[in-house]
């Protein structure tokens, strides 16, 4: 699964940073990047790619955004985005990435469901996302081909997978915080993510948190 790949818009490289101070929102990135291509048949089982945004409502506008905080091009072939339901922890595959699906250093990758009405995406899954991910509570994780977990975001009181503590539930959108353009990754969903219903956070932006 996973098809209809579109060209990503350029973004500036950045690295991980923990416990960054709060700042105001910033604009979308437009600076070019020139990574060195890894072998197209090389399966990556070690890189750290993070989930940077997840929009949970409305149904046609759902998306999941990934971010590459490393300094190298990463091949996402055979990686999976999985949804973990709040009751029983049952898993379902939201998207499995096709061969040659790359994410450049300091850049974003936006994934939508087959039923999405949005136009700003890089990968359109062959799976419908009408009922998942759920807005109230749930979890999404990014899994490498060898089964190890690269990142996870859980939200709401009944989340079954998360980093340290789950983010707030029942939000239209959750986003990972940036500080001065540098992503915040302290391995705690509550501290690392913000979310609301009032402010529309666009894909490929670097929003800071209050």
N, C-alpha and C positions, 0 to 999 in steps of 0.2 A: 504493500500500500504506500501511498504518498506519491503525488504526481503534480503536474502543472507547475513547474518551477519557474519563477520569475526572477529577474535580475535584482539583486539587493542594491539599495542606494548607499553611497559611501559614507563612512563614519570614521571618526578619529580614534586611534588606539587608546586604550586605558588599561589600568591594572587594578587588582582588587585592593580594597582598603577597609579596615575595620574601624568601628566606632567613630565615624566621621561626623563633623558638626553639621547642623541643619542650615540649609540655605533656601533661596527661592527657586522656582522652577526655571529651567533653561530651555533653549530652543533646540530644534532637531539638528542633527549633525549633517554636514555636507562636505567634509574634507576627504580627499581621496586616500586610499591605502593601497600599497603595492606589495602584498605578501608573496613569499616563495611557495609555489605549489608543491604539496607532498605527492607521493605516488598515488595515482587514482585508485589502485587496487589495494592500498594499505588500509587495514581496518584499525581504527583508533580505539584503544581500550583503556586509555589513561588520562586523556585531557579533561580539564575542568571547565565545562560550559555551564552557565547558570540560567535559570529562568528569571527573566527581568520584568515581565508584565504578564498578567492574565486578565482578560476581560470576560466576565461571566454573564453579562446581560447587556442588551437584548439578545435573543437567540441567534438572529442573523448576523449580529455584530461580534460574536465571540471570537477571540483569538488568543494565542499564546506566543509570547515573544521570548526568544533566546538571545543571550549576549555572550560574546567571546572575550573574556578578560585577559587572555593570554597574548603573547607576542608572536604567535604563529597561526597559520591557516590550519583549520581542523576539519577533517573528513568525518561527516556524520553518517556515512553509509552504515546501515543496519542498527543505528541507534533508535530508541523508541521513546515516545511520549506516552506515559500510562496514566490513566485516571483511577484513583482508589476511592470507592464509594464509602460513605460514612458508616454504613451498617454492614458489619461482617468483613470489611476490608477487601472485598472482591475487586479484582483488577480488570480493566478493559484498555485496549490499545487505541489511543487517539490518533497516532500516526507512527508509522515506521518509515524512516528516511531511506530514500533510494540511493543507489550508487552515484558517486560523484557529487553528492550534496555537500558543499563546502560552506563554512562560515569563517570569514576573514577576521584577523585580529582587530579588536576594538569595534566590531560591527555587530549588527542585530540580524536576526532571522525571524520573520513573522509567519506563523502557521495558522491556518483556519480549517474549519470542517468543510465537508463536501456541500453542506447546505448553507454555507455562508453567503451573505449578500454583499459583503465588503469587497473592495477592489484593491486595497493596499495590503498585499501579502506577497510572500516569497514561495510558500509551499501550500498547496491545497490538498488536504487529506482526502482519501477515498472513503473515509468514514464520516457519517453524519454526527454532529455534535448537539443535536436538538435537546437531548435530555442530560447530557454530560458535557462539561463539568457543571455541577449544580451550584447555584448562587449561595445558598444558605450555609452549606458546609461540605467539605470534600478535600481532596488532595490530588496534586499532579506531580509526577516525578519524571526525570529524564534519566534513562537507563542506557548504559553502554552495551555493545554487542556481547561482552562477556558476563553480563548480568549485574555488574556493579553500578551503583547509583552515582550520577554526576551531581544532581541537585534535586531538591524537593520543596514544594510549597504546599502547606496545609492551612486551611482556614475554617473557622467556626469551631464550636465546642466538641463536635463529634468527629473531627478530622482523624484519620487513621495513619497518616504519615506526614511528618513535618520535621523541621530542624529546631530542636530545643523546645520552643513553644509555638503554637499555631497562630497565624495572623487572624485579624478580626473577620468574622463571617458576615454574610448577607450584604456584601458590597458589590456594586456593578463592576468595579475594576480594582485590582491590586497591583501595585508596582514596587519594584525594588528601588530603594533610595540611591541617589547619587549625591556626591558632595564635591563641588568644583569640577564636575565632569568625571569624577572617579567613582566607580561602583562600590557600594557598601555591601560587604559579605562577611558578617560576623557569625554566621551559622546559627541564627536565631530568627525565625520567620516573623515574630512579633516586632523585634527591633529593626529588622532589615527592610520590612515592607510597610507601606502605607496604603490606604484605600478609601474610596468614598463613592457617592452616587452623584454628587453635584458637579464635579470637575471632570471634563473629558480629557483624558491623557492620551495623546496620539502615539501611535507606534514610532519607534526610532527616535524618541526624545529621551533626555536624561533628567527626569524630574527629581528635584531635591525634596526633602521632607521637613515639615515644620518641627 
